[in-house]
Amino acid sequence: MKRRSIISLALGCGVLSVAALWPKAHAADDFPNRSIRMIVGYPVGGNVDIVARLVADELSKILNQPVVVDNRAGASGQIAAASVAQAAPDGYTIFLGASPELAIAHALKKKLPYDAQKNFQPLSLATVIPFALVVNPQVPAKNMKEFLDYAKSHPGSLNYASFGNGSSNHLFAELFKSKAGVEMTHIPYKGGGPAITDLIGGQVQVEFESLGVVLPHVKAGKLRALALATPQRSPLAPELPTMAEAGLSGLEGGTWNGFVGPAGMPAPIVEKLSVALNKAIKSPSVSKVLIEKGLTPTPTTPQEFAAFIKSEIERWKSVADTAGIRVD
């Protein structure tokens, strides 16, 4: 009787264990059966919002469910990131995050209400937005060699604009200064718009900005582009050399954005979302518009995106430490 009771108890526990696991497995198989909310930490109309709306429209067709874009701007994407970190890990809340909140904030040792490597489940990198080195036409340099010669012979006389202290193009400019051996003075702005305005006006002379943003001004003769921080030339400006072609290797990068969800998402849902996001990003209707705006579609696996975030945090931490950049 005792042995029979133990066997019965064990079988009963087994049935209960399977029953407990069944809802999660069933939820993954049934996913998605309602609308998905895509959180964006930036205002309507910017690069991140454009990517979100293009991908959301295509993703809704692939998954046969509405994908609603929810803009929660503030604190360089950190308010939105914190809300997603606390969301239910069921796949119905995803986040299109960008380099400031997923990498740079950690590199600068800021106190954050989340940990980008612990509180999120990477799904896929979306786009990389490489920087172009642009100057006001008053700078007497038509190419990179002339620019470096001028900068070295006039140390500290060139002012470079950034989106703000500790921003992506601030850190990239410091990396450039280190690699090129030049001195320039940092002038931080509250966003890209005011920085471009003053660059065109001549209040500052240099900036690293995305090609899509500066190209109209370059074509109008208001700015001069000298090099692009990419491995290959851009089809938008095939005449513009890469940094390596201009004589500076190891200077590739810019800003980027990618999709994550809350940590703890079931593996089948992670896989389903990642595959669907990759398909959406690579679709002709999405990739064509992104490329035209100077954004490079760069879909990845969840594992590749996790490794990328880690490498970006380490890269910019090294730059920030060397340059003594801190943001309280």
N, C-alpha and C positions, 0 to 999 in steps of 0.2 A: 504493500500500500504506500509505503514511504517513497519507494523508487518511482512508482507510477505517478505520485503527486509531483515529484520533482520534474519528471518528463513533461507532465501536463503544464506545469508552470513555465518551463522553458519554451514549450511550443506556444503557449499563450503570449509570452513576452516577444517571441519572434513575430507573431501575427501583429502585435501592437506596434513593433518597430517598423514593420513594413507599412502598416496603416499610417504611422506618423510621417513616414517619408513620402507617401503617395501624393499628398496635396502639393508638395514642392515640385515633384517630378511632373505631376499633371499640369501645374501652373506653367512650367517651362515649355511643355509640349504645346500648350494652348496659347503661348505668348506670340504676339500681343492680341488681346481681345478687347482692347479699348484704346483711347487716345494716349499718345506719349507726349510728355512736356519736355521741350528742349530749352533749357535755361541758358541765357546769354548775359554776360556781365558787362556789356557795353551798350551805348545808345543805338537807336535805329539809324541806319545809314552808313555806319562805319564798316570796315573790312570784315570784322568778326560777325556782325549782323548780316552782312551780304552772304557770307559763307553759310551761316545758319539757315537763312531763308531758302537759298538754292537747294541745300542738302535736304532740308525738312520737306520741301515739296516733292523731291524725288523719292525720299525715304517713305513717305506716306503711300506712294504708289507701289513700292516694293513690298511693304508690310501690310498693305490693305487696311490701314488705320490712320486716322488724322495724327499729324505731328505738329504740335502747336509751339511756336516760338514765343518765349517769355523773357523780355528784356528787363534785367534787374541791375541797372548801372550803378556804379559807385565804388570808391576805394580801389580803383584799378582792377576791377573784377573780383575782389576778395569777398564782397558781400554775397554775390551770387555763388561763389565757390563754397562758402560756409554753409549756405542753405542746402546745396546739393550734398555736401558731406553728411548732413544730418537727415537726408531723405531716406525713405524706405528703399532697400536694395532690391527692388522687384523689376527693374528695367523700365518702369514707366516715367522715371525722371532721369534725364541725361543732361550733360553739361558740355557746351562748346567753350572750353577754356582756352586761354592764350598764355604766351610765355610770361607776362608780368606776374600773374597769380599762381601759375603752376611751376615756375622755375625761379625767376629772378627774385621774387619776394623771399624765397628760402635762401637763395645765394647771399642776400643782403642781411640774413639773420634777423629778419623782422619777426615780431611776435604775432603769430597768426592763429585764428580759431580753428585751424585745420592743418593737416600734414599731407602734402600733395602725394607723397609716396605711400602713405598708410591709409588715408581716408577715402581714396578714390580707386576705382577699377578702370584702368585704361582700356579703351575700345579701339581707337584708331587715331593716328595723326591725320589731320585734314589738309592743311596747306602750309607751305613755307613761303614767307614773304621776304625775299632778299633785299638788302639795302644797296642803294646806289650812292656813291660819293658825288655830291653836287655842290657847286660853288656859285656865288654871285659873279656875274660876268666881269665885275671890276677887278676880280682876282686875276693877276697876269699869268694865267696858266691855261694852256689848251689841252694838256695831257697830264698823266700822272707824274712823269719825270719832271716836267716843269713845275708842277705843284709841289713836289717834294723838295726840289731845289729852292723854291721860293720860301717854303715853310721853314727849312733848315737855316736859311740865311736871314730869316725874320722871326726868330723864336718868340712865341707868345703873342705875336701881333695878330694872328688869325683867331677870330672867335667862332666857336662851333655851337650850333643850337642843338637842343635835345627836347624830347617830349616832357622831360622833368628829371629831377635828380634821382638817380638809380633806375632810370628807364632803359629800355632795350637799346635805343640808339646812343644813350650816354655810355653804357658799358661797351658797346661796339666801338665807339670813338676812342675810348681808353685803350682797347685792344689794338686799334689801328695805330695810335700814338706809340705804343710799346713796340709794335712790329716795325713801324716805319722810322722810329727814332726822331720824331718831331714833337714840338711843344705847341699846343693850341689852348686857348682859354675857353672853359665851359660856360655857356649861358643857358640855364635851364628855363623852359617855358611850361605853361600849363596846357599841354597837348600839342598835337602836330600842326593844327591850323595856325595858331599865332606864330609858331616857329617858322613856317613856310612864308608867312606874310612878311616877317622881318628879314628873312633870307633874301627874298625878292627885293625888299626895300633897301638892303645893304647895311642894316643895323648889325647883322651877323654875316659872316662870309662863307661858312661851311656847314653842311649838315649831311648826315646819313639818313636817307629816307627811302621808302619803297618806290620802286620804279614806276608803278602805276600812278602814284600820287604826283611825282615830279615830272613825268614825261610830257604832259600838256604844257607845263611851264618851260621845259627845255625846248620843245618844238616852237614855242612862241618867242624864244630868244631871251626869256627872262631869267633863266638859269642855265648853267653849263654842267653836263654830266661828264665825269672823268673815268669812272670804272664801276663795275658791278660785282657784288660779293657772292658770286655763284661759280660752280665748277664749269658751266658752259655759258655761252652768250645767250641773251634772251631774244626770242623771235620778235618781241616788241621793239627792240633797238639793236639789231644785229651788228651795227657799227660800233657799239659800245664794248670795249674790252673788259674782260674779267680782271679782278685784282691780280691774279697769278700772271695773266698775260701782260699786265702793266708792271710786273716786277715784284709783287708782294704776295708770296705764297702763304697759305695758312690763314687767310682772311676771308672765310666764307661764313655767311650767316645773315641773320636779320631777326625778324620776329616770326611767330608761327601760332597756329591754333590747332586744337584737336579735341576729340570727344572722350569723355570719361563718364562713369556713373559712380554711385556710392559704393564703397567697399562692401564685400559680402554678397555680391550678385551671384546667383547660381550660374555655374559654368555653361550650361546649354543656352541660357539667355545671353550671356556675354558673347558666345560664339555666334548666335543668330544676329545680334545687333552689329557685331564687328563685320560680318560678311555683308549684311545689308548696307552698312555705312560705306564700305569699300566699293560696293556696286554703285551706290549713289554718287560718290565722289568721282568715280571713273566714268560715269555716264557722259555721253557727248553733250547733252544739254547743260550739264553742270560744269564739266571741265573746260568747255569752250569759253564760257563767260568768265571763269576764274582766271584763265590764262590771259584773256583780253584785259583784265584788270591788274595784271602783274603778279598774280598769286599762282604759285606752283602747286597743283594737286599732288598730294603725297600720302595716299592711304597706306596703312601698315596693319600688321597683326597687333593684338593687345600686348604681346610680349615685346615686340619691337618698339612700341610706343612707350612702354614702361622703361625700357633701357634708354630710350631717347630722353625722357624726362630726367632720369638720373644723371645722364651725361651732361645735360644742359645746366642742371643745378651745380654740378662740379665745375663745369667750364666757367660760368659766370661768377661763382664764388672765388675762383682763383684770380679772375680779373679784378673783382671788387676788393679783394684782400691786397693785391699788389698796388692798386690805385688808392687804397684807403677810403673807399666809398662805403658809407653807412647811411641808412635811412631809418630814423627812429619811428 
